[in-house]
Amino acid sequence: MKTPTVFENAVYSKVTRRLIPFLILCYFFAYLDRVNVGFAKLHMQDALSFSDTVYGLGAGIFFIGYFLFELPSNLLMQRFGPRFWIARIMATWAVLSAGMMFVTTPTQFYVIRFLLGVAEAGFFPGIVFYLTLWFPSWRSARTLGLFILVTPLSTIIGSPLSGLILKLFEDVGGLHNWQWLFLIEAIPSFLLAFVVLRYLDNDVKSAKWLNDSEKQVILDDLAKDALHRAQSAHGKVDSSLSAMFKNGYVWLLALTFFSFNIGYYGINFWLPSIIKTSGISDDFQIGLLAALPYIFGAAFMVWNSRHSDLKQERRWHIAIPAIIGCVGLTLSAYCSGSTFWMMTWICLAMSGTLALIPTYISLPGAMLSGTAAAAGIALVNSIGNLAGFFGPTVLGWLKDTTGSTDSGLYILAGFLLLVAPLIMALPARLANPGRSSVTTAADKQHNATQHTYR
């Protein structure tokens, strides 16, 4: 792999500063609107007389809508352009998330959660695909690591915020605190949709904030990336939609992500309730404790994605964190009677599960190109997120059946363990990134100009 020049690093730093903070802000509110139902449950469930099974089904049914509409959404993004489509997604999910405040029956709960999944479908894989238009595969893990850092950040910031809203807004204006929670946290998403229309560019060529030489750096690297994919496929690279469906490794990635998400979303939606069951009753304290595992997860996520890029290795950087997540989740269930030890092992579980996400998410875009890349990212993400239906639903049913979440946590841990052998079944030549050693005229020009940036 040719060492990047100072000029090249400066170009990608510029792109990162322009895109990543804003995309993090957008996804922060997307993720918050998706999972705040876990905090709303602390009061919504009693107010509406919902059982744990009803809650688990309602929390999980979001992913059915997500699954059904994610692939079409990503294909429509290619047709209408990322800027318009991302704005459309944000506006519709904001309206539906705010609509959760009017829920009074289980049926209404199911319908709005399902529609929320339909509305948000395509957002995350769309952003991942959008970043492949700006960053080559050998820079993808660290870039996605920065972007996906928003997942723990949403909980680190959002959990205390949600707990504070619940604590301060009960009976304000005649509304319950959980109703205010849905309304307040939906407003920023709606406003940001209009900012997206003015701020984002559809691709490198349309970016007015890059000069011609800076654009050429990125375009040359993306061309080299396509060449590497062709070489990895023995010269046979197909960017068509049919190529994605025929690619067995795409389905292997989807199964891997499915196993991971059963464990991840199961604990994600139930963590506030698990903390409350351990003996903590104050909403704000629950919010603070719920943020703690994500602080550790965020740190490990950044380290793992950077180390993966440094070593140019993907599979072990996914398998080892998955095993760590399994161990942590198992021990958290075993120590559920102690708040201290339960939280200690939940922190370990989140450190493992969150750490593998950016490294894993970089794989479909690195293996495919064109329409196949957009569709492949969406397919993997939609099938993987279908597990978000099973994890919370199974945990809710077992909670009603056994009176405890322990047996459910053991099952979730087993699915995390399954990630390791599945990802190791992917050939290293496809999983690990590579960079063409071909030196283009543009490379020579950038090498000559790099001294200007020293």
N, C-alpha and C positions, 0 to 999 in steps of 0.2 A: 504494500500500500504506500503510495507516494505521500510524503509528509506535506500537509497543507501549508501554503504560503501565508505570510502575515496578512496579505491582501485578502486572501480567501477567508481567513478567520474573521477579519474585520467585516466582510460582507455578510457572513452568516450571523455575526453578533448584531449587526444592524437589523437584519430580518427578524431575529429573535426578539429584540427590544420592541420592534414595531408590532409583531403579531401575538407573541405568547402572553404578555400581561393582559391584553384585551380579551383574548380567547379564554384565559383563566377566569376573568371576571364573569364572562358569559356562562361558562360551565359551572361556576360556583353557584349561581342562582338556579341553574337547571338541576343540579344535583340536590340542592337544598329543597327545591319544590318537589323533588321525587321522594325524598326520604323523611321529610318533616312529619309525615303521618305516624312515624314511630314515636315522636314526642306528643303529637296530638292524642294518641292512644291513651296516654296517662290520664286524660280527663274525658275525652270524647267517648271512650268505651263505656264508662259508667253513665254518662249523660244520655246516651242512646241505647243503653242495655245491649251492647254487642258482646257476643262470646269471643273467646280467643280464636276459635275456628273462623268466625265471621271476619275478625280483624285480619288473620293470617291470609284468608282468601282474598280479601279486598286489597291488602298490601301487595300480594303477589299477582293479582289479575292485571295490574299495570303492564306486566311483561308479556301478557298474551297480545295485547294491542301493539306493544312494542315489536314483538316478534313478527306479527302479520304484516306490518307496514314499514318495517325498516328497510328492506331491500328495495321496494318501490320508491321510498323516499330518497334513497341515495341515487337511484337512477334518475329521478326527477331533478335532483341537485345538479347532475351533469347537464341536463337539458336547460334549466333556468339559470344556472350559475350559483356558486356558493353564497355570494352576498345576499341575493334575494331570498334564497331558500332557507338559510340560517335565520334571517329576520322573520320569515313566515313561521318557522318552527317556534321561535321564542315568543312571539305574540300569542299564538294559539295555546301554547301550554300555560302561559301566564293567566289567561282568561279562565281556563279549566281548573287550574290550581286554586284560584280564588273562589271558583264555584264550589269547592269542597266545603266551604263554610255553610252552605245551605242544605247539606246532607242531613236527612232525618231517619232514613230506613236503610237496611242492608242492601236492597236493590239499588237505591240511589248511590250508595257507597261504591258498589261494584261497577255501575255504569260510568260514573265520573272517573274512577281510577283507570278503567279500561280506555276511555277516551283520552285521558292524560297520556297513557302509553302510546296511543295512536298519534297524538300531537307531537310528542317528543321524539318519536321514531326517526332515526336518521341523523339526529343531532351529533351524537358522539362519533359514530363511524364517519359521518360527513366531515367533522373536524379533522379526524385522523387522515382521511383521504385528502383533505385540503392541505394538510401539512406535507403530504408526499409530493405536492406540486411545488414545494419550496425547498425541501431538504432531501438530499440523497440518503440511501439506506445506512451508510456508515456514520451518519450524524443523527439517525432517527431515534435511537434509544434515549440519548441524553435530551433531545428535543421533546420527545413524548414524555420523558420523565418530568421535565419542567411543567408541561401542560397538565399531565395527570396528577401532578402534585396538588392540583385543586381538589381531588377526591378527599384526601385527608384534611386539607385546609377547610373544605366546606363543613366538615364535622368539627374540626378544632374551633372554628369561629361560630359555626351554625348551632352547635349543641348548646353552649352557654347562652347564645342569643335566643334560641327557642325556649330554653328553660326560663329565661328572664321574661320573655313575652307571656308565657303561661303564668308566671308569678305576679306580674303587674297588671294584666289586662282582664282579669276575671270581672264580669258584670259591667265593664266599661261600655257605655252606650247601649246597655241592655243585651250585649252579646257575651257568649262564653269566651273564655281565654283561648280555647282551641280554634274558635272561629276567627279571632283576631290573628292567630298564628298563620292560618292559610292566607288571609287577606294581605297582611303586612309583607310576607315573604314573596308574594306574587308580583307586587307592584314594580320592583326593580327590573324583573325580566321583561315586562311589558315596555318599559321605557327604553331599555337597552336594545330592543328590536329595531327601533328607529335610528339608534346610533350605528348599528351594524350597516345599515344601508349607505351611510356616508363614509364609514371608516375603512371597511374591508375592500380589498381588491380581489378580483376573481382568480388572477394568476400573476406570474412574474412579469409577463409582457405588458400587463396593464398597470403595473405599479409605477406611478409617477415619482415616487420618493426614492427610486433606484435609478442611477444613471446607466448608460448603455454598457459600460465595462463591468459594472456590478451585476447587471442582468445576465451578461454573457458567462460570468463565473458560474452562476446557478444553472443556467441552461446547459453548459458543458458538463457539469457534474451529473445532472439528471440524465443526459445522453449516455454518459459512462455507466451510470447505474442500470440503464436499460440494456446496455451491452453486456454487463455482468450477468444480468438475468438470462439473457440469451445464451451466454456461455455455460451457465449452470444447467440450462435445459438442453445442453448439447446442440445449441444453435436453433432450437425450435421454440420460439416464444410466440404466444398467441394472446392478443389482448381482447379477444371477443368474449361475450357473455357466456357462450357455450364452453369456452376453455375453462372458465371458473367452475362450472357445474361438473365438468369431467375430471377436475383435478382432485384426486383422492386425498392429497395432503391438506387441501383447504377444509375438507370434511373432518380430517384428523384434528386440525386446529380448532374447528367448531366444537368437537366433542371434548377437547381439552378445556376450552373456555367454559363449556357447560358444567363440567365437573368442578372447576374452580368457583364459578358463581353460585352454585348450590351452597357451598360453605360460606362464601363471602356475604351474599345478601341475606342468608338466614340469620347470621349474627348481626348484620347491619340494622335490620328492621326491628330486632328484638332486644338490642343492647339496653336501651333505656328501661324496658320492663324488667330485664334480668337484674339490672342494678337496683331497681326499686324493690324487687323480691329479696335481694340480699340484705335489706334493712334500711336503705336510704329513702327518705320520704320527701325531702325538699326538692322542688323542681329545678332550682338553679344549681344545687349540689349535684343532682343527677346529670345535668347538662355539663358541668365541669368534669365529672368523672368519665362521661361518655366521650369527651374530647381527648382524654389522656392516651388511649391506645393509638389514636391517629397521629399524635405527635411523634411517637416512636416509629410508627409506620412511615410517616413522611421522611424522616431522617434515613431510614433503611432504603426507602424507595429511591432517593436521590443517589445514595452510595451505590446501590446495585445497578442502576441504569448507567451510571458513569463507568463503573468497573466493567460492565458488559461491553460498552463501546471501546474501552481501553484495551481489553483482551480480544475484541472482535469475536465474541462467543455469546451465544444465546441460550442453548438448551440447559446447561448446568445453572445458569443464572435464573432459570425458571423452576427447575426441578428442586433445587436445594431450598429456596424460599417456601415452596409448596409443602415440603416435608416439615419445615419449621412451623408453618401455619397449622398443620395437622397436629403436631405435638402440643402446641400452645392451646388449641381448641379442646383437645382431649383433657389436658390437665385443668383447664378452666371449669369444665363440667365436673371433674372429680373433686375440685375444691370449691364447689358452688356455695357451700355453707359459710365461707369466709369472704367478706368483701375484699379484704386486702389481697389474699392469694388468688381469688377469682380474677380480680383486675390485673394482677401481675401476669397471669398466663394469657389473659385476653390481649394484653399489650404485646406479648410474644407472638400470639396468633396473628394480630394485625400487622406486626412488623414483617412477617413472612408473606402474608397474602397480598398486602399492598405493594411489597417490593417487586414482585414478579410482573405486575400489570404493564408498565411501559415497555419492558423488554419483550413481553409476549405480544403486545399490540403492534409492535414494529414488524412482525413477521409477514402478515398477509400482503402489506404494501410492498415489502421487499421481494416477495416471490412472484407477484403479478404486475401487470401494467395496464394502462388505459381503462376501458370499461370493466375489464376483468378485475382490476384492482379495486375500483369503487364498489362493484358488486361483491367481491370476495370479502372485503372489510365489513360490508353490511351483513353478509350471510353469517360470517363467523360471529359477529357481535350480536346478531339477532338470535341465533341458536343458543349462544352462550347466555344471553340475558333471559332466554326462556326459562333457564334454571332459577331466575329470580321469582318465578311463580311457584316452583316446587319447594324451594328452601323455606320461605316464610309460611307457606300453607302447611307443610308437614310439621313444622315446629309448632304452629298454632294448634293443629289437631292433636299432637302428642301432649301438648300442655293441657288441653281440656281432658284428654284421656287418662294421663298419668298424674296430673297435678304438678308436673315439673318439666323444665326444659332440658334436663340432663341427657335423657336418651336421645333427644333430637340433636343435641350438640355432638354426641358421639357419631351419629350418622353423617352430619355435616363434615366432621373431621375425616371420615373415611373417604368422602369425595375429594377433599383436598389432597389426600395421599395419592389418589388415583392420577392426579395431574402429572406426577413425576414420571411414571413409566410411559404415559401417553406422549409427553413431549419428547422423551428420549427416542421414541419411534420415528421421529422426524429426522431425515438425513442431515448430517452436519453441513453438507455442501449447500443445502437449501436454507437452513436456519441461520448460518453464520454469514454476516455481511462481507462484501468484498469490494475492492475499488480497482477499476481498470488502471493498468500502469501506462496506458497510451498517453503520450504527451501531445496535446493539441497546440495549434498556433496560439490559441487564447491562453493556454498555460504559460507559454513562453512570454507572452505579453505581461501576464500578471506577475511572473517571477521577476521580470525586469522592473516592474513598478512597485514591487513590495517594499523597496527601500524607502519610498516616500512615506510609508506608514510606520516606520520604526522610530 
